[in-house]
Amino acid sequence: MPVERTEFRGADELYKYYELYETIGSGGFAKVKLGRHILTGEKVAIKIMNKRDLGDDLPRVKVEIEAMKNLSHQHICRLYHVIETSTQIFMVMEYCTGGELFDYIIAKDRLSEEETRVFFRQIVSAMAYVHSQGYAHRDLKPENLLIDEDHNLKLIDFGLCAITKGGLGYELMTCCGSPAYAAPELIQGKAYIGSEADVWSMGVLLFALLCGYLPFDDDNCMILYRKITRGKYDNPRWLSPGSILLLNQMMQVDPKRRLTVEQLLGHPWVIKDYNSPVEWHSQQPLGHIDVDCITEMAVNMKKTRESATALVQEWRYDQTTATYLLLLSKKQRGKPVRLRPELSVCEDSCSPLHQGIQTGDGLHFSEDEDIVLVRSLDFVSDYIDDCPWLSRETPKAVRSQPHAPNNKDTKLVSESPSKKSASSRTPERGRTTPQHRQERRDRDRERTAENKENVAAQDRDVDLFALPPPRTPASSRKNARQKNALTSPNHNASGAKDVFLGVNSASKDYNKKAFVENKEIPDVGILSFSPERRSRSLDMAVTGDSGKKKRGGKVFGSLERGLDKMINMLTPSKRRALRDGPRKIRPQYNVTLTSQTNPDQVLNQILSILPEKNVDFTQKGYTLKCRTKGDFGKVTMAFELEVCLLQRPEVVGVRRQRLKGDAWVYKHLVEDILSTS
């Protein structure tokens, strides 16, 4: 479920364009939430930073934003949108479903040489591109590499990156990054070349992929620094001679003896089984404009392609930039390049129909019409496609596009030529003047009188149903005329908006109101049908084979059953939200399997072990939020453990997630907890 809008006060622009869901990551001064871009429907990762908490690190964030704006590569996480308020900064970025490469290494214990080569080629490609743009990353590690849905790596976290005015060969002095991955010259406080320090970090990362642990590791920082300075490490027996040679060439204490990224592109170990150097050039060059994406945006914004292109090429990393880049991402993944028709890219490009619905001025009814009040949800088109009972019975004319309010195929009755000419002069639906309302009442009375003359067998008004009647034969459908068949999307950003559906009373026996209260269902809009079709449906409902009228409410019973079915499908049960047991999830990288079949037993075992490991925790159901503290009460490590059930195989598992602290310290602690319990 989306989070409450009050969680981030003053972030109206964020809530206007995105839905926010659960927290998927956390760091020292930031947390990352899963989000959804409303207009494209695409999932995104939203990095949230509080300016006050950042303090002196605020310039780092500015550097990261500028770097991600200037870098566009298939193996670098894409920045879509930047929103800044007086207190917070929101970075909307590409969402990678596979999580951190670090968790993948833990799950696999270590990777095979073949799989390591696949990942390492992608890392070399990304770093060669970064260096070609004049940047040094300076914080390369498995935690800063994400896995996307296609099992490709994406480089993140450019907060420590450096771009030097004198070029990439210009020496740097700032000591930064993670100690276990830092080059010897960097931790010694010497001047260093950023690209050379990155190659050392790539060597440490390659060792971690092949071995499942770090080449230089110790709880004491001074001992760790001495190990790195000497550059001595042990090669495990399973490493191939080629792997040992490459690692030795990358982790040379003397930076001038190290391999360069250019040499890595065509290194024999790297091109083995590929027979070609690594392709490092960007497949997504900055400034490239895709015609299909621009066309879809131009239609949605009601602009020309030239003006839409000019707007995108400003690259302001606002809603326009985000919409274009997310459409481009959809196209690259083979998904339709389509925007949701209910919303618009620009704030002021809302159609007159949408504006009328928002203000309530676009809906008019004559005085003798009953009202069906239905609560609405956003995105009715998506829900109609997911409802077989509705899509089977709803003609295409009823599910018309919201931008086509005056559908020629939806006239109400067979009118005389004079009436047709009068109808053609009908004002637009959005008008709300008293003169317009009076004219509408007069036309309704004239039309009703004419209907009574033309349909002599029916001396009563006919119902206007909120939901469509059964399908009629094609021959009858050709003769039937309908008027104003609309599907009215909800455009109220503050919540669900009430939409009214008009219903005429059929007779004294059936002068009822269908009133659905406090139910959340999509906007079904105003569904109108011709008198012939409505009368046929009414006769089918109230008469049997003998033609005698029945008092059973089949019409309204069918209507209520349809609405109930729709409500049950779209409104989650409250009982469903209250879990009496653990979640059922699919196997993931960060889930440790157990041999137990009783989740309560696993949970109790973990609860008994945590105090022994000096781990504080809070419990919510089967989820434990754990943390460790240092000597001065400062939180040094935060992580989650959740007991869950796996769907295949059906066993109990423990999901783990690091929220704060050193990754390898976290790895050792969690492994110790799980092995003991």
ZAFI-668857 format. One record per residue (C-alpha): x, y, z. Coordinates in pm, whole numbers, plus 32768, in hexadecimal, padded with zeros to 4 digits. Each point is the difference from the previous one (the first is absolute). Example, Ala and Ser with C-alpha at 12.3 -4.5 7.8 and 13.67 -1.06 7.14 Angstrom:
<pts>
84CE7E3E830C;808981587FBE;
</pts>
This chain:
<pts>
800080008000;807981647FBA;808680BC812C;7F3F811E809E;8037814E7F59;8052809D814E;81467F3C801D;80BD81097F3C;7F638152803D;802E81087EF7;80457EFC7EF2;7EC780477F35;80B87FD87EB6;80777EA78067;7EA27F848058;7F7280A57EC9;80CC7F267F17;80597ECB80CF;7F697EFE80E6;80E57F9B811F;80167EA38091;80E37F4980F6;816780538059;80F07F277F35;814B808B807F;809D80E580FD;814F80A78037;80A780F880E4;7F3881327F97;7F0C7F777F03;7EF97EFA7FCA;7F777F6F7EBF;7E927FB87FC4;7F597F3F7EEC;7F2380E47F31;7F2980027EC9;7FF881107EFA;7E8C803F7FDB;7FFC806F7E94;80CB7EDE7F72;7FB37EFD810D;81747FAC801C;80A67FA18149;811480E7807B;80ED80198128;7FE2814680C2;8130806780CC;7F9480E88119;80F880DE80B8;7FC580F98117;80D2813A7FD1;802880388175;80837E9E8033;80EE80227EDA;80AC81308094;816080177F6E;7FB47EDF7F12;7F0380D17F3D;8108805F7EF7;80377E8A7FC7;7E957FDB7F9F;801D81207F0D;81317F567F64;7F437EB77FE2;7ED680A77F57;80DA80B87F04;80C57EC47FB2;7EC87F2E7FC7;7F71810F7F1D;813A7FF17F2A;80267E847FF6;7F217F297F25;80687E967FD4;7F5C7EAB7FF6;80BC7F95813B;7FCA813E80CB;7EC1803780C6;7F3381107F53;7F91813E80AB;7E9F806A7F9D;7F8C811C80DC;808980E68110;7F1280A980F4;808880F08104;7F3C80A1811B;807080E2811A;804F7ED280DB;802C7ED17F19;80927F847EB9;7F577EEB7F3A;80BF7F487EF1;7F217F277F23;80D27EF07F60;7FED7EBB7F40;7F777EDE80D0;80C97EBD7FF7;7F377ED48070;81297F1A8047;808D80C58124;817080298055;81147F327F66;807B7FD18165;7EC77F37805C;802B7F327EC4;81647FA48068;7F8A7F9A815C;7EE87F2A7F6E;80F07F4F7F12;811E7FF28100;80E180457ED7;7FCD801B7E8A;808E7F1E7EF2;810B808E7F1D;7F0C80057EDB;7EF580C380BD;810880E58096;807C804F7EA2;7EA2806A7F93;7FE380F38121;8167807A7FED;7FE180597E8F;7ED780DC805A;80C580A48119;812580457F13;7F0E80907F00;7F6580ED80FE;814E8072808E;809880397EA8;7EDA80E17FAB;801480B8814E;817380427FCD;7FC6806F7E99;7F1B810F8087;8111807D80EA;7F757F698142;809B7F1B8105;7F027F3D80CD;80DA7FC38138;7F007F2580B5;7FE67EC57F30;7F7E7ED480C7;7EEF7EF27FE4;7F0C80D180CB;800D810E7EF1;7FA77F147EE5;7E937F9F7FCD;7F6C7EE67F31;7EDD80547F1A;7EEB7F1E7F82;80D87F8C7EDB;81197F9B80ED;80DC81217F94;80CA80DB80ED;7FBC8172803E;810180DE80AB;7F7A80ED810E;807280F6810D;80D2810F7F5F;800F80CA8141;81797FD5801B;804E80237E90;80F881077F8A;802180BF7EBB;814280C47FE2;802E81397F34;81577F887F93;7F7B7EBB7F6E;7FF57E9E8084;817B7FFA802E;7FEE811D80FA;80647F998160;7F057FF6811E;803B801C8175;7EB67FAC80A9;80027EB580BA;7EA67F697FD6;7F477EBE7FB7;7FEA7EB580BB;81467F9980AF;7FF77E947F8A;7FF480727E92;80E8812E801C;814980057F42;8147800E80C8;805E815E7F86;7EAC80808067;80097F85816A;816880798022;7F8E81637FBC;80CD80257EC2;7F9280B07EC5;7F5B7F057F19;7F617FDB7EA9;7E8C7FB48017;7FF87F037EE3;81267F3E8095;7F537FED8153;7EC57F807F52;80C57EE37F5E;80787F8C8159;7E978002807D;7F997F377ECD;81077EFD805C;7F797FE28163;7EA07FE27F72;806E7EF07F0B;809E7F3F8122;7EB9801A80C6;7F3B7F777ED9;80E87ED87FCD;803F7FAE816E;7ED2807B80C9;80D880C680F4;80F281267FFC;81777FE77FBA;804D81008112;7F277FEE8135;8024803C8174;7F2E80918118;812180E38061;8028811B7F06;8174802C803C;80437E8F7FBA;7F2180177ECD;80C5812B7F7E;814C7F488030;7F7C7ED87F37;7F9380E47EE4;814A80BF8003;80C47EBB7FDE;7F0F7F7F7EF7;80217E98807A;7ED47F177FF5;7FC37E8A7FE0;7F777F687EC2;7F0B7EE18040;80427EB27F57;7ED080157F17;807C81327F41;807B7FBC7E9F;815D80747F96;7F6181077F1F;7F34808D811F;8130800C80E7;80CA80B97EF6;7EF181027FC0;7FCD80438175;8175802D8030;801380F47EDE;7EE080D48089;806780028171;816080837FD6;807380E2811D;80B880DC7F06;7EE980AC7F37;80E180287ED0;801F7E847FE4;7E897FC58009;7F307FB17ED1;7F38811F7F72;7E8F7FEB7FAA;805F80147E8F;80D97ECA802A;7EE77F4D80B9;7F15802C7ED7;80C97F087F32;80A87F308110;80137E887FA8;7F417F9C813C;7EEF81017FB8;7FC97F9E7E93;80117E88803C;7ECB7F547F66;7F9E81527F66;811B80327F05;7FC081747FFF;8063812780DC;7F06809A80EF;7F1480F97F5A;8006813080E2;7F58810A7F29;7EAB80738076;7ED07F677F5B;7F33811C8095;80C3813A7F9A;7F9F8149809D;7F3280DB7F1A;7F6A7EDF7F3B;7E8E803A7FBA;7F1A7EDB7FB6;7EEA80547F0B;7F037F09808F;802580888163;7FEA81687F89;7ECA7FB37F31;7F4D7F628129;8059812680DE;7F9780FD7EF7;7EAA7F5C7FE0;7FD57FF98178;806E816B802C;7F3B80757ECF;813C80957F6D;80BC7FD97EBB;81217F0F7FF2;80EE81247FD1;7F8D80B2813B;7FFF7EBA80C8;81637FB97F88;8072815B8064;7F667FCE8157;80B17EB28034;814E80837F82;800D80FB811B;805A7ED380DF;7F8980A3813E;7FCA7EAE80A9;7E9D805E8055;7EBA7F4F7FAD;803A80287E8A;815C7F65800E;7F857EE580DF;7EDD7FB37F18;80DE7FF57ECC;810E7F2780A0;7F027F0D8093;7F517FE17EAF;81547FBC7F64;80427EF68106;7EB17F5C7FB1;80557FF87E8E;81587F6A803D;7F5E7EE880CA;7F067FB87EEB;7ED4809780B3;7F0080DE7F4D;8061816F7FF1;7EBE807B809E;7FA280FA810C;7ED57FD980E0;7EE680C07F54;7F6F80818147;812480E9804C;80CB81057F4E;8173804D7FF6;7FCF81738039;7F3E809A811D;7F3A80EA7F22;7FB77F0D7EE5;7ED67F5B80A4;7EE77FD47F06;7EB180B5802B;7F5E7EB28050;80F67FBF811B;7FD681628083;7E887FD47FFF;80157EBF80C8;80ED809A80FD;7F1981268041;7EBE7F3C7FE1;7F8B80E57EE5;80227EFE7EEE;7EDF7F238077;7E95806A7FC8;7EBA7F4A8040;7E9680547FCB;7F228029812F;7F4B7EB57FD3;813D7F2D8002;805C7F2C812A;81697FF3806B;80E87EDC803C;811F806B80DD;813D7F397FD1;8151803380A5;811B80067F07;816A7F917FDB;8102807E7F0A;80577F5D7EB7;7EB17F687F9D;80847F817EB5;80F97F1880AB;7EF57F6F80E1;7F007FCD7EE9;81007F307F42;80377F2E8138;7E8C7FBE8038;7F877EED7F13;7E9380278063;800B81727FAA;80D17FEB7EC5;7F227EEB7F73;7EC180C78020;807C815F7FC0;7FF0806B7E92;812980B97F70;7F2981367FDD;7FCE80088179;81737FE28048;8050812C7F29;813080D78037;7FDC811D80F5;806F80F87EFA;7ED67FB17F20;7ED2807D80C3;7F1D80397ED5;7FEB7EA67F6A;7F337FFE7EC1;7F937E98803C;7F4C80498143;7EC080BE7FAA;7EDE7FC280EA;7EC77FE37F27;7F9180017E95;7FCF81737FD1;7F5180C57EF7;80D780DC7F1C;7FA2813180C4;80667F5C8143;814B7F917F69;8056815F7F9F;7FA88076815B;80D77EF38099;812480647F28;7FF18158809D;80147F738162;80FB80C080D5;81317F4C8089;7FDA7F2F813A;80EA80DF80C4;7F0C812B7FF6;7F4C80478143;7F3981397FB5;7E9180108071;7F9880317E96;80AC7EBC7F9E;7F5B7F3E811B;7EA880877FA2;80367FA67E90;80667EA38069;7EC67FD080D3;7F2580747EDD;80AB7F0F7F11;7FDB7EE180F6;7E8A80428023;7FD380157E84;80C87EC57FCC;7F367F478109;7EBA80687F5D;80797F927EAA;80767EB4808A;7EA37FBD8087;7F6C803E7EA8;80FF7F307F43;7FFB7EDF80F7;7E8D7FD08033;80247EB080A8;80CC809B8112;7F40810380C6;810E803280FF;815F808D8016;811B7F0F7FCA;81257FB980E0;815B80837FC5;80D67EEF8092;814B804280AD;80867EB87F76;7FC77F797E9F;7EE87F047FB6;80437EB37F52;809580097EA3;7F05802C7EE7;80127F6B7EA1;80D480BB7F05;7ED280567F28;7F4F80A38122;813C80AD806E;802080A97EAE;7EAA809E8027;803380648169;8087815C8038;80B8806D8135;805A81528085;811D808080D5;80A77EB8805B;811C806D80DE;81017F6C80E3;805A811580EE;81517FD580AD;80398080815B;80E081328004;7FE78065816B;81627FF58089;7F8C80138168;7F437EBA7FFB;7EDA7F497F6A;7EF380DC7F6C;7E8E7FB37FFA;7F787FC37EA4;7E8D7FFF7FBE;7F4E7F167F13;7EA680627F8C;7EE07F058018;7E9A80407F8F;7EE47F5B80BB;7F627EF07F2D;7EAD7FE180A7;7F5E80158154;80617E97803F;816880477FA9;802E81648075;81377FA980C4;8152809E803E;81367F2C7FDD;80DF80958106;815B7F758043;809B809E8131;81607FFF8093;80857F167EF4;813580467F32;7FCB7FA67E94;807A80A27EC0;7F4A811F7F5A;7F087F527F21;7F98814F7F73;7EB280467F55;7F8D7ED67F39;7EDC80517F1A;7F3C7F207F15;7EF7802F7EF8;7E8E7FE18060;7FD77ECA7F27;811C7F4E80AE;7F96806E8159;7E987F9E7FC9;806A7EAA7F7F;80D97FCB8132;7EEA807780E2;7F037F147F5E;80F47EDE8023;802480508170;7E9380328063;7F477F0A7F1D;80167E8A7FDA;7FC47F287ECD;7E8B80348023;802581767FFB;7F7980288163;80B380F580DE;80C37F778126;804380BB813F;815B7F6A8033;810E810B7FEE;80D97F527EFE;8081813F7F69;8070809A8145;806D7EAE8084;80E17FD77ED2;807D81638028;804C7FCD8171;80A97EB27FBE;80D880A37EF6;805F811E80E4;80477F138121;80DB7F2C7F21;80BF81327F8D;8026807F8165;807C7EAF807B;81067FF47EF0;807C81638030;7FDC80378178;80F17F3180D1;7F667F518127;805280938152;80337EA38085;81047FC67EF4;80D3811D8089;800F7F638158;80FF7EEA7FE0;7FE97EEC8100;81357F5C7F6F;813D80527F40;800280867E9E;801A7F167ED7;810C80797F10;80CA7F847EDB;816A7F958035;80E5812E7FF3;81738046801D;7FDB80858161;7F377EDA808C;80AE7EEF80C5;7F557EAC7FEF;7FD17F32813A;7FB37E92803D;7EDE805D80E3;7E8F7FE77FAA;7F8080C5812B;8033817B7FD9;7FB480438170;81197F198068;80F680B77F1B;7F8D81528084;80277F94816C;815E7F7A7FBB;806B814E7F68;7F6480C28121;80C97F3480F9;814880387F45;7FED817B7FC6;803F8069816E;81317F1A800C;809180BB7ED3;7FBD815580A2;7EFC80547EFA;7ED980DF805D;7EBE7FC27F44;7E94805E7FDC;7F027EFF7F8C;7ED980327F19;7F5F7EB37FB1;81077F267F5F;80E681277FAF;811D806580E6;80A581557FDD;815B7FCE8092;811D80EC8053;814D800380B1;809D812680B8;816280748034;80AF80638141;7F5A8157800B;7E9E7F867FB4;801180527E8D;7F527F0B7F17;81107F537F35;7F2E7EFA7F51;7E907FE37FA5;7F5B7EE17F48;7EB97F3E7FDC;7FB97E908030;7EAF7F757F94;7F887E9B8026;7F3B7FA87EC8;7F7A7ED87F3A;80897FB67EAA;7F0C7F9C7EF0;80F17F167F4F;80877F4080B3;7F048014811A;80F18037811F;804081098106;80FC810A7FA1;8099813380A4;800B813E7F30;811E80E8805C;8038816A7F9C;811C80E88060;7F89815F8053;813B809F808C;81697FA88047;81237F4F7F5E;7F8B7EEE7F14;81017EF8805C;7FD980378177;7E8A7FD77FC9;80417EC27F37;80CC7F618118;7F068065810D;7ECC7F817F49;80AA7EBB7F9B;80637FCE816C;7E99803E8076;7F627F197EFF;80FE7EE8802A;7FD98007817B;7E8580037FF4;
</pts>
